[in-house]
Amino acid sequence: MPADPLHSAGKPQRSTTSQPPSGSGASAIEVRRSNRRRRTVSAYREGDRTVVLIPARMSEAEEQRWVSVMLDKLAAQESKRVLGDTELSERAQRLSAQYFDGRARPASVRWVTNQNTRWGSCTPSEGSIRLSHRLQGMPEYVVDYVLLHELAHLLVPGHGPRFWRLLEAYPRTERAKGYLEGVVAADRLPHLPDARGE
């Protein structure tokens, strides 16, 4: 049986697991220190966990900085992957199970190109959820927030206190709302001519 590359150096390695910083998207972060690793840092997703591999000699401050850098890097890579309608529907089911005990059960979830003034919509009587194609390429936590927002409408049609209490379960609600507000604000900025005066 081949040796495990993470444990074949002969010297003990320190592995720590912690809760992620606010807004990381993973349920836990495991930092694995390696005596064999000299300069490189890498990270990958392993189910609900994010594993960050760092050199053993790094200080705690360097570890924290690199964990943040690698979480951002993973999120950027993941946001480039566009989900199809089937994946979007599966994602909605997972989010409903995780945050609403599976009570929000959409009949359909799909991307649409005719929503230019809102990010998503829901028709509770039909159980249908539609997300604007403008969300494609945005960070996953933003797409998840919009999905959760529309899933919550299957349980509570309006935007009253009960509706917002449902969304409090999602730890990145405020960050996602801020991101979307920033996108809207940027769209409203005047577009200046380029350097050539065109």
VOTIKOL-45462 format. One record per residue (C-alpha): x, y, z. Coordinates in steps of 0.001 Angstrom, whole numbers, plus 500000, padded with zeros to 6 digits. Layout:
BEGIN
XYZ;...
***
This chain:
BEGIN
500000500000500000;501465503426499044;502543505699501864;500308508580502819;502207511667501525;500938513768504418;502343511406507039;505420509920505412;507989512466506639;508629510554509834;508100513626512019;504774514441513628;502574517015511943;500158519332513667;496612519389512377;494070521804513753;490392522105512990;488476525271513656;485299527069512782;485755529176509660;486032532941509739;482750534696509018;481827534252505393;484071531376504379;481279529081503201;482655525896504796;481549524384508093;485126523762509311;488715524501508374;491458521988508982;495017523300508896;497645520628508340;501263521542509006;503950519610507174;507683519432507936;508307518490504301;506522521548502950;508963524492502739;507219527401501005;504035526307499286;500536526578500652;497577524764499136;493940524133499951;491063521961498839;487500521107499824;486826517774501484;483070517500501902;481987520266504288;485572520847505406;488283523030503869;491781521588504266;494698524054504151;498219522616503871;501046524845505183;504720524536506150;505233523514509797;507507526515510491;504777529134509852;503740531362512721;500128531529513912;499762534969512277;501068533636508945;498721530668509255;495711532938509747;496719535122506801;497246532151504498;493977530497505539;492149533698504572;494038533952501266;493331530313500366;489626530564501270;489309533568498964;491207531716496226;488954528650496491;485835530827496450;487067532607493313;487730529284491571;484332527933492552;482503531079491436;483835530638487889;481993527342487595;478473527954486293;475808525673487705;473265524193485317;469558524041486195;469894520482487532;472804521449489810;470926524572490879;467921522445491858;470141520019493794;471795522937495546;468387524333496534;467456520946498040;470690520836500052;470209524394501302;466602523663502285;467734520587504209;470574522481505924;468741525671506875;465002524912506755;464907521236507819;463864520341504256;460512522136504605;461010524314501491;460414521967498554;460542523724495187;458928522020492195;461429523719489875;464560525851490144;466105527374487031;468127530219485558;466253532840483518;467440535698481307;464395537949481639;465038539241485181;467098542383484889;465718544303487863;465692541541490491;467995538688491425;465382535994491864;461676535310492029;459393532695493473;455816531656492737;454773529829495931;451536528473494420;453552526658491736;456647526019493845;458816527544491136;462016529504491734;463827531492489063;467273533075489434;468599535841487212;471422534817484881;473249537922486196;474112535875489329;476176533439487279;479839533941488083;479136535652491415;480547534010494568;478733530855495649;477684532374498975;475787535085497048;473977532540494851;473205530506497992;471756533561499691;469447534334496745;468390530668496597;467674530673500336;465752533936500001;463497532389497361;463211529099499277;462082531076502325;459261532504500196;457910528968499788;457425529005503568;456571532694504125;455293534643501089;456011538210502310;459037540034503729;457813540329507317;459729539538510529;459004535800510236;460589535736506767;463781537509507925;464033535224510984;464262532271508590;467210533869506801;469045534575510064;470072530906510019;472345531599507021;475556533147508428;476420535063505243;473092536857504735;474422540340505518;477594539848503495;475640538596500462;473152541465500707;476078543900500859;477679542298497800;474461542597495783;473940546190496934;477483546954495747;476767545447492320;473614547562491996;475468550708493119;478302550052490638;475773549717487798;474414553171488671;477805554894488530;478389557063485477;480456555335482839;483414557531481990;484936557519478493;488182555618478186;491590557291477916;491247557704474142;488137559885474610;485750557462472920;
***
